[in-house]
Amino acid sequence: MNLLISGGEQRRPRTITSGSGHWYKYARGRLLNVDTVSGAVADVMSYVSPPEVVADDEPAVLFKQGTLDGDKLYLTTQTEVIIYSYPQLEVQHHISLPQFNDVHHVRPTTWGTLLVVNTGLDQVLELDYEGTVLKEWNSLGKDPWERFDRETDYRKVPSTKPYESHPNHVFTIDDEVFVTRFKQKDAVSVEDPSRRIDIGVERVHDGVAFGDHIYFTAVNGHIAVVDKHTLEPVEMFDLTEIEESNRLLGWCRGIAPDEDGAWVGFSRLRPTAVRENIAWVKSGFRKSMGTHIARYNLKTRTLEQRIELEEHDFNAVFSIFPI
C-alpha cells in the first residue's frame, strides 16, 4: 500500500510571537508518498501560498487536512481551499475568502458543495465551488459573527487566538454535518449541537468515518471508535500503552482506518508547544519522538510498523490518505 501524507516543512525552531499566541512557523506545504512495503518516502509536491492571501510577517504556510475522493484531492492551507485533479495535481479550483483564518479541513458533500472548517473564527462553512458562502455555523451554536468583524480580512491576521472551540475536522453521518471540537473534547452536529459525541479523554482532532464507525484522534495518542448510529464510543485505544514506551509519541493527528487497524500520524512536540497548551504532559517535558506515521493493529493491540518523516524535512503530519 502507498499513503499520501499532507503536512508542512518548518521554517525555523518554533517560537511564540509576543502577543499572538501563534507558535508555529512553516515555510511551505508538502505532500509525501510513502510506500509502506519498502518504507520509501518520496516528495510529491511543495506549495507556497501567494503573498496576497497570507499574513505579511512570516506567515505559516503548510497543507492542513483534506479529502481524497476519487480523482480529486481537496486540501487546505492556513487561508485557502485548493482542489487538485489526482494524480495529475493540476489546480481545478482555488478559493481564498477574507474570513479564512487557520483553515483546518475541507471535504465535498454528496449534494455538490464543500464543507470547510474555518478554525480561526470557530466556524464551519458550506461553500459552492466558486467560493460563495451558502451556510455558516459557529461551532458552539452561537452567531457566527458574534466575536468577529465582517469587514476584516482575517487572512492577514496572524492569529485570532484564544479560540472558544477550535473546530478541526468535519464529517457527515447520513448527510448530517458534524465537526470535532478541540477544546470541548467532542464532536457535534452543526445544525443541532445537542447531538453530541463525547470523547473526553483529551483534545480531539480527527473524525474519520469508516464503515459503521467514526475514528477520532485525541492529541495525547488515544483513538476513540464511535458507533455512528448510536453516537456512543464502543472502543478506546491508548497508543502509548500499546507501545509500552515512556517517550512521548508526539502530537497525534491524522488517521487512516481499515478493517484491522489504522495508520496514525504524529508530529514532534517541542517545549514551546508544551508551554502553550499541552496540559497532558504532566511531569515536565519528556523527549518526543520525531514526526512519523505508525501502523497499529487495533484487533491485536500491537504496533506493526513505524516510518520516520522528520529526516525528510517533514515536520507536521495532518492527513493520511491510502492510495
Secondary structure, DSSP 8 states (H G I E B T S, - for coil): -EEEEEEEEESSS----TTT-----EEEEEEEEEETTT--EEEEEEE---GGGS-SSS--------EEETTEEEEE-SS-EEEEETTT--EEEEE--TT--SEEEEEE-TTS-EEEEEGGGTEEEEE-TT--EEEEEETTSS-TTSSS-TTS-GGG-S---S-SS-EEEEEEETTEEEEEETTTTEEEESS-TTSEEE--SS-EEEEEEETTEEEEEETTTEEEEEETTT--EEEEEEHHHHHT-SSB--EEEEEEE-SSEEEEEEE---HHHHHHH-TT--SS---B--SEEEEEETTTTEEEEEEE-GGGT--EEEEEEE-
